[in-house]
Amino acid sequence: MILKNTITVGFLTLSLFSAFAFVQKDEKEKIKQYSTTENKGFAVLELFTSEGCSSCPPADELMGKIEKEYNNENVYILSYHIDYWNRLGWKDRFSSAENSQRQQMYSRILSSQVYTPQLIINGETEFVGSDENAVSKALQTVLFNSNSQNTTINLSARITKNEIQVQYETYAPDSKNNLLISLLEKQSSTQVGKGENEGRHLQHWQIVHKQNVISLNKNQKGITAFQFPKQFSADNWEVIAFIQNPKTGKISGTAKVNFNSIK
């Protein structure tokens, strides 16, 4: 069932230097640089999903398929598990009120309904998250859009015993924009015990655990931190950052940090 509420909620040249380090006593930092493919646009896919929604697993699976097929492209997937399905029999362990609030923000900006699974692309267009044909067409459109605004984000990440520190630097032309930096788990699964998906073993991709929002009015360079997640593994976590206009939703720059090079 697709749940609908009454709430009416390019061209990218990315210069990305990603530094990874375990900070321990007298241990040297280990650094690796990354850069994205030039002369192409980018796609930020934000999926609003829930383990309590029987229509959501196909959308989750589609995100896994896109993640694999577009692995070498400027495609950034973020799955937000919302909490308003929790009251219907199953509490999604990845859900949060903050994720639901972000979806409601899009409802206001795009004059859309709030439903699951809902997919927002580059903050400007929305689809049913499981509609593969519509999503594929939209991806091709934005990836080859030569008119997209180009904003560079430089990121580096440092892992300590208690937290993950992300250093950022950007020169956004519009100081009213925000920089959103998210800590994601690339893949996980759940055996659902109640609700519409009772008895199903669900696979999830690109799960947003925490998202820090930074105003670029005064903070175009700095450090933001995340609490060190439980069951962390370097090859299954990453950081995604993007610049967004909070009034229009438009996304104008992206970057990513992977941890899988750390030994």
Secondary structure, 3 states (H helix, E strand, C coil): CCEEECCCCCCECCCCCCEECECCCCCCCEECCCCCCCCECCEEEEEEECCCCCCHHHHHHHHHHHHHHCCCCCEEEEEEEECCCHHHCCCCCCCEHHHHHHHHHHHHHHCCCEEECEEEECCCEEEECCCHHHHHHHHHHHHCCCCCCCCCEEEEEEECCCEEEEEEEECCCCCCCEEEEEEEEEEEEEECCCCCCCCCEEEEEEEEEEEEEEECCCCCEEEEEEECCCCCCHHHEEEEEEEECCCCCCEEEEEEEECCCCC
